[in-house]
Amino acid sequence: MADSRTQVEIIPAVLPQSFKELQERLEPLKDVIKQAQVDVVDGHYAKGKTWPYRDRASFDKIVQAEKGLPFWDKIDFQFDLMINNPHLVLKEYIAAGASQLIFHAAAAGAEKALQMIVDMRTDEIGNFSVRAGIAVSPQDQPDALLPFESQFDFVQVMGIGRIGRQGEPFDRNALYLVERLRARYPLLPIQVDGGVTKENARELVAAGANRLVAGSAIFKADDPVVAYNELVALVL
């Protein structure tokens, strides 16, 4: 694996209630960003439900190639699956156009989902480009990744204690976990999702993060494009 710390990415995160909201959130950024994260909550692993659990019909059309993800020709999508048993639905997200899928270490079926990605990659040999990430909570230790060794391409450290929400306060335990993970995995892509702000962006990068996933810091700003560019400028 090449050293992935040479460039820091800012990835806007949308917690959409509908396809329409996803499209509206991304529209002002469509010519600025290359990647976006879609947060998916099933109401079981985390409280609340988001698209597509609230708007299944629009998602089915995407899976069946009747329509595409918003601005799919400009934006790569990673889906943060805050759901139980992701192995049962991951092929739907791949069919929908996901370039990356994130499974949560504490969710039922996470290990099965990661192994499915490994198996599909082996079966397709060069034709399967979907990357898999494993998400851990700020209270976890690096050993939380041991059951998933050799299955994931990157790790996502949650920066908040209560997932499935935006605007939650940052948990500084995430910063310390990033430091420990970077010491153990010098070349591993590490992204932080939740609680990322202009105030802590540089500190997170200094700790070893090379991707910062930001939701409210971008979309609750008066101008999302300005907010995104400000975050990018901080980590250059």
C-alpha positions as CSV (number, residue, x, y, z in Angstrom):
1,M,0.0,0.0,0.0
2,A,1.3,3.4,-0.9
3,D,1.7,6.1,1.7
4,S,-1.7,7.7,1.9
5,R,-0.8,10.6,4.1
6,T,0.5,12.8,1.3
7,Q,-2.8,14.4,0.7
8,V,-5.7,15.2,3.1
9,E,-9.2,14.9,1.8
10,I,-12.3,16.7,3.0
11,I,-15.4,14.6,2.4
12,P,-18.8,16.3,2.8
13,A,-21.3,14.0,4.6
14,V,-25.1,14.1,4.0
15,L,-27.6,12.5,6.4
16,P,-30.6,12.6,4.0
17,Q,-34.2,11.9,4.7
18,S,-35.0,11.6,1.0
19,F,-33.3,11.4,-2.4
20,K,-34.5,14.9,-3.0
21,E,-32.6,16.2,0.1
22,L,-29.5,14.3,-1.0
23,Q,-29.7,16.0,-4.3
24,E,-30.3,19.5,-2.9
25,R,-27.5,19.2,-0.4
26,L,-25.0,18.2,-3.0
27,E,-26.1,20.6,-5.8
28,P,-24.0,23.6,-4.7
29,L,-20.9,21.4,-4.3
30,K,-21.2,19.4,-7.4
31,D,-18.5,21.2,-9.3
32,V,-16.2,21.5,-6.2
33,I,-16.0,18.1,-4.6
34,K,-14.9,14.7,-5.9
35,Q,-16.3,12.6,-3.2
36,A,-19.3,12.6,-0.8
37,Q,-20.4,10.4,2.1
38,V,-24.0,9.3,2.4
39,D,-25.0,8.4,6.0
40,V,-27.4,5.5,6.1
41,V,-29.3,4.7,9.4
42,D,-31.7,1.8,9.7
43,G,-33.3,2.7,13.0
44,H,-31.9,-0.4,14.7
45,Y,-28.2,-0.1,14.9
46,A,-28.6,3.6,15.5
47,K,-31.7,5.6,16.3
48,G,-33.7,7.3,13.6
49,K,-34.0,6.3,9.9
50,T,-32.6,8.0,6.8
51,W,-32.8,7.5,3.1
52,P,-33.3,4.9,1.7
53,Y,-35.1,3.5,4.7
54,R,-37.5,6.5,4.5
55,D,-37.7,6.6,0.7
56,R,-37.2,3.1,-0.6
57,A,-38.8,3.6,-4.0
58,S,-36.2,6.1,-5.2
59,F,-33.4,3.8,-4.1
60,D,-34.8,0.8,-5.9
61,K,-34.8,2.8,-9.1
62,I,-31.1,3.5,-8.6
63,V,-30.3,-0.1,-7.9
64,Q,-32.3,-1.1,-11.0
65,A,-30.4,1.5,-13.1
66,E,-33.5,3.4,-13.9
67,K,-31.9,6.5,-12.4
68,G,-28.5,7.5,-10.9
69,L,-27.2,8.9,-7.8
70,P,-27.1,12.7,-7.8
71,F,-24.3,14.1,-10.0
72,W,-22.9,10.5,-10.3
73,D,-20.7,11.6,-13.2
74,K,-18.8,14.1,-11.0
75,I,-18.9,12.6,-7.5
76,D,-17.8,9.3,-6.1
77,F,-20.0,8.1,-3.3
78,Q,-19.1,6.3,-0.1
79,F,-22.0,4.9,2.0
80,D,-21.6,4.8,5.8
81,L,-23.9,1.9,6.6
82,M,-25.0,2.5,10.2
83,I,-27.1,-0.6,10.0
84,N,-27.3,-4.2,11.3
85,N,-26.6,-7.1,8.9
86,P,-25.1,-5.0,6.1
87,H,-24.1,-8.3,4.3
88,L,-27.8,-8.7,3.4
89,V,-27.9,-5.4,1.4
90,L,-24.4,-4.5,0.4
91,K,-24.9,-5.7,-3.2
92,E,-27.7,-3.2,-3.5
93,Y,-25.4,-0.4,-2.6
94,I,-22.7,-1.6,-5.0
95,A,-25.4,-1.8,-7.8
96,A,-26.4,1.8,-6.8
97,G,-22.9,3.0,-7.6
98,A,-21.0,3.0,-4.3
99,S,-17.3,3.4,-4.7
100,Q,-16.7,2.8,-0.9
101,L,-18.7,1.1,1.8
102,I,-18.3,1.5,5.5
103,F,-19.4,-1.1,8.0
104,H,-19.4,-0.6,11.8
105,A,-17.3,-3.0,13.8
106,A,-20.0,-3.3,16.5
107,A,-22.9,-4.0,14.0
108,A,-24.2,-7.5,13.5
109,G,-22.9,-8.9,10.3
110,A,-20.0,-6.5,9.8
111,E,-17.5,-9.3,9.5
112,K,-19.6,-11.2,6.9
113,A,-20.0,-8.0,4.9
114,L,-16.3,-7.4,4.8
115,Q,-15.6,-11.0,3.8
116,M,-18.1,-10.7,1.0
117,I,-16.2,-7.7,-0.4
118,V,-13.0,-9.7,-0.2
119,D,-14.6,-12.6,-2.0
120,M,-16.1,-10.4,-4.7
121,R,-12.7,-8.8,-5.3
122,T,-11.1,-12.2,-5.7
123,D,-13.9,-13.4,-8.0
124,E,-13.8,-10.4,-10.3
125,I,-10.0,-10.0,-10.4
126,G,-9.3,-6.5,-11.4
127,N,-12.9,-5.6,-12.3
128,F,-14.1,-4.9,-8.8
129,S,-13.0,-1.5,-7.4
130,V,-15.3,-1.0,-4.4
131,R,-13.2,-0.3,-1.3
132,A,-14.3,-1.4,2.2
133,G,-13.9,0.5,5.5
134,I,-14.5,-0.4,9.1
135,A,-15.8,2.1,11.5
136,V,-14.9,2.2,15.2
137,S,-16.2,4.3,18.1
138,P,-14.1,6.9,19.9
139,Q,-14.1,4.7,23.0
140,D,-12.6,1.7,21.2
141,Q,-9.0,0.5,21.3
142,P,-6.9,-0.4,18.2
143,D,-7.5,-4.0,19.0
144,A,-11.1,-3.5,17.9
145,L,-9.8,-4.0,14.4
146,L,-8.2,-7.4,15.0
147,P,-11.3,-9.5,14.0
148,F,-11.3,-7.7,10.7
149,E,-7.6,-7.9,9.8
150,S,-6.9,-8.3,6.1
151,Q,-10.5,-7.4,5.2
152,F,-10.6,-3.6,5.2
153,D,-9.0,-1.0,3.0
154,F,-9.4,1.9,5.4
155,V,-10.7,2.7,8.9
156,Q,-13.2,5.3,10.0
157,V,-12.9,6.7,13.5
158,M,-16.1,8.1,14.7
159,G,-15.6,11.5,16.3
160,I,-18.9,11.4,18.2
161,G,-20.4,9.1,20.7
162,R,-24.0,9.1,19.4
163,I,-23.9,8.2,15.7
164,G,-26.6,8.8,13.2
165,R,-26.8,12.5,14.1
166,Q,-25.1,15.6,12.8
167,G,-24.0,18.5,15.0
168,E,-22.9,16.3,18.0
169,P,-20.0,17.5,20.1
170,F,-16.6,16.1,19.3
171,D,-15.2,13.4,21.5
172,R,-11.5,13.9,22.1
173,N,-11.0,10.2,22.6
174,A,-11.2,10.0,18.8
175,L,-8.1,12.1,18.6
176,Y,-6.2,9.7,20.8
177,L,-7.5,6.7,18.9
178,V,-6.3,8.2,15.6
179,E,-2.8,8.6,17.1
180,R,-2.7,5.0,18.3
181,L,-4.0,3.7,15.0
182,R,-1.5,5.7,13.0
183,A,1.3,4.3,15.2
184,R,0.1,0.7,14.5
185,Y,-0.8,1.2,10.8
186,P,1.7,3.8,9.3
187,L,0.2,3.5,5.8
188,L,-3.5,2.9,6.5
189,P,-6.0,5.5,5.3
190,I,-7.7,6.8,8.4
191,Q,-10.7,9.1,8.2
192,V,-12.6,10.8,11.1
193,D,-16.3,11.2,10.8
194,G,-18.4,13.3,13.2
195,G,-17.6,16.5,15.1
196,V,-15.1,17.7,12.5
197,T,-14.8,21.5,12.5
198,K,-12.5,24.2,11.5
199,E,-11.3,24.3,15.1
200,N,-10.0,20.7,15.2
201,A,-9.2,19.9,11.6
202,R,-5.5,20.6,11.9
203,E,-5.2,18.7,15.2
204,L,-6.8,15.6,13.6
205,V,-4.4,15.7,10.7
206,A,-1.5,16.1,13.0
207,A,-2.7,13.0,14.9
208,G,-2.6,11.0,11.7
209,A,-6.0,11.4,9.9
210,N,-5.8,11.8,6.2
211,R,-9.5,12.1,5.5
212,L,-11.9,14.4,7.4
213,V,-15.6,13.7,6.9
214,A,-17.7,16.9,7.7
215,G,-21.4,17.3,7.8
216,S,-22.8,20.2,9.9
217,A,-19.5,22.1,9.5
218,I,-20.3,22.4,5.8
219,F,-24.1,22.1,5.4
220,K,-25.1,24.3,8.3
221,A,-22.9,27.1,7.1
222,D,-24.3,30.0,5.3
223,D,-22.4,29.0,2.2
224,P,-21.5,25.3,2.0
225,V,-18.9,25.9,-0.8
226,V,-17.1,28.5,1.3
227,A,-17.1,26.3,4.4
228,Y,-15.8,23.4,2.3
229,N,-13.0,25.5,0.8
230,E,-12.1,26.8,4.3
231,L,-11.6,23.3,5.6
232,V,-9.6,22.3,2.6
233,A,-7.3,25.4,3.1
234,L,-6.7,24.4,6.7
235,V,-5.3,21.0,5.9
236,L,-3.2,21.8,2.8
